[in-house]
Amino acid sequence: ILPVPAIFGALAFVGLDLWGLYTQTQGGGLPIGHGAHLGGAFTGICYYFILRHQTRKKFMMRRF
């Protein structure tokens, strides 16, 4: 087991899904929903930034 930061692992999985989606569009690949995985990754990124922004606003409101 090799410890790596989570961002590198996430980028590796996104890269694998991008490659899988490309090979599926060329007529090959496995019957896996790569588009669904990429959609989930995009949703997670959006959720992170929205939550981070709201948490920062909440923290600032509590300070003053």
PyRosetta script that sets phi, psi and omega in degrees:
from pyrosetta import init, pose_from_sequence

init()
pose = pose_from_sequence("ILPVPAIFGALAFVGLDLWGLYTQTQGGGLPIGHGAHLGGAFTGICYYFILRHQTRKKFMMRRF")
pose.set_psi(1, 130.1)
pose.set_omega(1, -177.9)
pose.set_phi(2, -113.1)
pose.set_psi(2, 114.9)
pose.set_omega(2, -179.8)
pose.set_phi(3, -72.3)
pose.set_psi(3, 127.9)
pose.set_omega(3, 176.6)
pose.set_phi(4, -135.3)
pose.set_psi(4, 154.2)
pose.set_omega(4, 174.7)
pose.set_phi(5, -61.2)
pose.set_psi(5, 148.5)
pose.set_omega(5, -176.0)
pose.set_phi(6, -60.0)
pose.set_psi(6, -34.3)
pose.set_omega(6, -178.4)
pose.set_phi(7, -62.7)
pose.set_psi(7, -36.8)
pose.set_omega(7, 179.2)
pose.set_phi(8, -68.4)
pose.set_psi(8, -39.7)
pose.set_omega(8, 176.2)
pose.set_phi(9, -64.2)
pose.set_psi(9, -42.7)
pose.set_omega(9, 179.4)
pose.set_phi(10, -64.0)
pose.set_psi(10, -42.9)
pose.set_omega(10, 178.6)
pose.set_phi(11, -64.6)
pose.set_psi(11, -35.4)
pose.set_omega(11, 177.4)
pose.set_phi(12, -64.2)
pose.set_psi(12, -43.9)
pose.set_omega(12, 179.6)
pose.set_phi(13, -67.5)
pose.set_psi(13, -37.5)
pose.set_omega(13, 176.4)
pose.set_phi(14, -64.3)
pose.set_psi(14, -42.2)
pose.set_omega(14, 177.5)
pose.set_phi(15, -61.1)
pose.set_psi(15, -42.6)
pose.set_omega(15, 177.5)
pose.set_phi(16, -62.9)
pose.set_psi(16, -40.0)
pose.set_omega(16, 178.9)
pose.set_phi(17, -69.9)
pose.set_psi(17, -35.8)
pose.set_omega(17, 175.5)
pose.set_phi(18, -63.1)
pose.set_psi(18, -43.6)
pose.set_omega(18, 177.9)
pose.set_phi(19, -64.0)
pose.set_psi(19, -43.3)
pose.set_omega(19, 178.4)
pose.set_phi(20, -62.4)
pose.set_psi(20, -40.3)
pose.set_omega(20, 177.8)
pose.set_phi(21, -65.0)
pose.set_psi(21, -40.3)
pose.set_omega(21, 178.0)
pose.set_phi(22, -62.7)
pose.set_psi(22, -46.9)
pose.set_omega(22, -179.0)
pose.set_phi(23, -65.8)
pose.set_psi(23, -32.3)
pose.set_omega(23, 176.4)
pose.set_phi(24, -66.4)
pose.set_psi(24, -37.7)
pose.set_omega(24, 179.6)
pose.set_phi(25, -70.5)
pose.set_psi(25, -19.4)
pose.set_omega(25, 178.1)
pose.set_phi(26, -91.4)
pose.set_psi(26, 3.5)
pose.set_omega(26, 177.0)
pose.set_phi(27, 97.4)
pose.set_psi(27, 3.1)
pose.set_omega(27, -179.9)
pose.set_phi(28, -119.0)
pose.set_psi(28, -158.2)
pose.set_omega(28, 175.8)
pose.set_phi(29, 86.2)
pose.set_psi(29, 175.5)
pose.set_omega(29, -179.8)
pose.set_phi(30, -92.4)
pose.set_psi(30, 155.6)
pose.set_omega(30, 179.1)
pose.set_phi(31, -78.9)
pose.set_psi(31, 66.5)
pose.set_omega(31, 179.7)
pose.set_phi(32, -115.5)
pose.set_psi(32, 143.9)
pose.set_omega(32, -179.7)
pose.set_phi(33, -78.8)
pose.set_psi(33, 72.5)
pose.set_omega(33, -179.3)
pose.set_phi(34, -61.7)
pose.set_psi(34, -36.7)
pose.set_omega(34, 177.6)
pose.set_phi(35, -61.9)
pose.set_psi(35, -38.0)
pose.set_omega(35, 178.1)
pose.set_phi(36, -67.2)
pose.set_psi(36, -39.8)
pose.set_omega(36, 177.9)
pose.set_phi(37, -63.8)
pose.set_psi(37, -42.4)
pose.set_omega(37, 179.2)
pose.set_phi(38, -67.2)
pose.set_psi(38, -36.7)
pose.set_omega(38, 175.6)
pose.set_phi(39, -63.5)
pose.set_psi(39, -39.8)
pose.set_omega(39, 176.8)
pose.set_phi(40, -65.7)
pose.set_psi(40, -38.8)
pose.set_omega(40, 177.2)
pose.set_phi(41, -64.6)
pose.set_psi(41, -43.3)
pose.set_omega(41, 178.6)
pose.set_phi(42, -63.1)
pose.set_psi(42, -42.9)
pose.set_omega(42, 178.4)
pose.set_phi(43, -62.7)
pose.set_psi(43, -41.3)
pose.set_omega(43, 178.1)
pose.set_phi(44, -63.1)
pose.set_psi(44, -39.9)
pose.set_omega(44, 177.9)
pose.set_phi(45, -64.9)
pose.set_psi(45, -45.0)
pose.set_omega(45, 178.4)
pose.set_phi(46, -61.5)
pose.set_psi(46, -43.9)
pose.set_omega(46, 179.9)
pose.set_phi(47, -60.9)
pose.set_psi(47, -41.3)
pose.set_omega(47, 179.3)
pose.set_phi(48, -59.7)
pose.set_psi(48, -48.6)
pose.set_omega(48, -177.3)
pose.set_phi(49, -68.3)
pose.set_psi(49, -37.1)
pose.set_omega(49, 177.1)
pose.set_phi(50, -65.4)
pose.set_psi(50, -46.8)
pose.set_omega(50, -179.3)
pose.set_phi(51, -64.4)
pose.set_psi(51, -40.1)
pose.set_omega(51, 179.8)
pose.set_phi(52, -63.3)
pose.set_psi(52, -41.9)
pose.set_omega(52, 179.4)
pose.set_phi(53, -65.5)
pose.set_psi(53, -44.2)
pose.set_omega(53, -179.2)
pose.set_phi(54, -67.2)
pose.set_psi(54, -38.7)
pose.set_omega(54, 179.9)
pose.set_phi(55, -65.6)
pose.set_psi(55, -39.7)
pose.set_omega(55, 179.1)
pose.set_phi(56, -64.4)
pose.set_psi(56, -42.3)
pose.set_omega(56, 178.5)
pose.set_phi(57, -63.4)
pose.set_psi(57, -42.3)
pose.set_omega(57, 179.8)
pose.set_phi(58, -62.2)
pose.set_psi(58, -42.3)
pose.set_omega(58, -179.5)
pose.set_phi(59, -63.5)
pose.set_psi(59, -43.5)
pose.set_omega(59, -179.8)
pose.set_phi(60, -66.0)
pose.set_psi(60, -36.3)
pose.set_omega(60, 178.8)
pose.set_phi(61, -66.5)
pose.set_psi(61, -35.7)
pose.set_omega(61, 179.9)
pose.set_phi(62, -72.7)
pose.set_psi(62, -28.8)
pose.set_omega(62, -178.1)
pose.set_phi(63, -68.6)
pose.set_psi(63, -34.5)
pose.set_omega(63, -174.0)
pose.set_phi(64, -107.9)
pose.dump_pdb("model.pdb")
